[in-house]
């Protein structure tokens, strides 16, 4: 599966979880069950981030390194960890 397909697949999973949460809230489902679904969304988002970052490192970072643009690589990676 290409990374684009992987990313779109992850987005579809996230959409499904979000829609499930919406239905659960509308149906007054037990709060803990809703939280479990929310945690599934968070996990799916983390998996999406992992796929995106792997693609970024394998393509963009490699190209930046070939050009000797190490400051850009460093700045980009640091912004991920300092994002508020």
N, C-alpha and C positions, 0 to 999 in steps of 0.2 A: 504494500500500500504506500502510495506517495505521501510525502509530508502534508501536501495540501489536502488530500483525502483524509489523512489522519486528523488534521485540524478540524475539518468540517464534520467528521464523525464525532469528535469530542464535543463540538458545539451542539450537535443534535442530541447527544446524551444530556448535556446541560439544559437545553430547552425542555426536554422531557421531564427532568427533575423539577424544574421551575414550574412547569404546568401542573405537575403532580402536587406541588406545595400549594399552588393557588386553589386547586380543587379541594385539597385537604382543609384549608382554611375556610373555604366556602361551606364545606360539609361539617364544620366544627369537629374535626378529627382530634383525637387525644394529642395534647401538646407535645409529648415526648416523641410520638410518631412523626410529627411535623419536624421536630428538631433532627431526627434521624435522616429525614429526607434532605433537610438543609445541609447536614454534614456530607451527604452524598454529593450535593452540588459543589461544596467546597473542595472535595476530593477530585471531582471531575475538572474543576478549574485548575487545580494544581497539576493534574495530568496534562491539560492543555498547555499550561505554562512550560512544562517539561518538554513537550513536543516542539513548541515554538523556540525555546532556548537551544535545544539540540540542533534544530535547523539553522538557527542564527550562528551558532558556533561553527558548524560544519561549512557554512557558506560565507557569511559576512565577515566573521572574525578571521577566518583563514585569508580572505582577500585583503582585509585591513593589515594583517600581519605581513603579507607579501609586500605591501606598499610601505611597510615600516611605520604604520600609524598606530603605535602601541599606546599612545596617550588616549586616543579615541576608544580603543578596546577597554582600557582601564576605566575611563570615565563612564562608559555605558554600563559596564558590569557593576560599578560602585553605585550607580543610580538605582539599580534594581534592589540592592540591599538597603538603600537609604530612602526608598519611596515611602511617602507618608500617606 
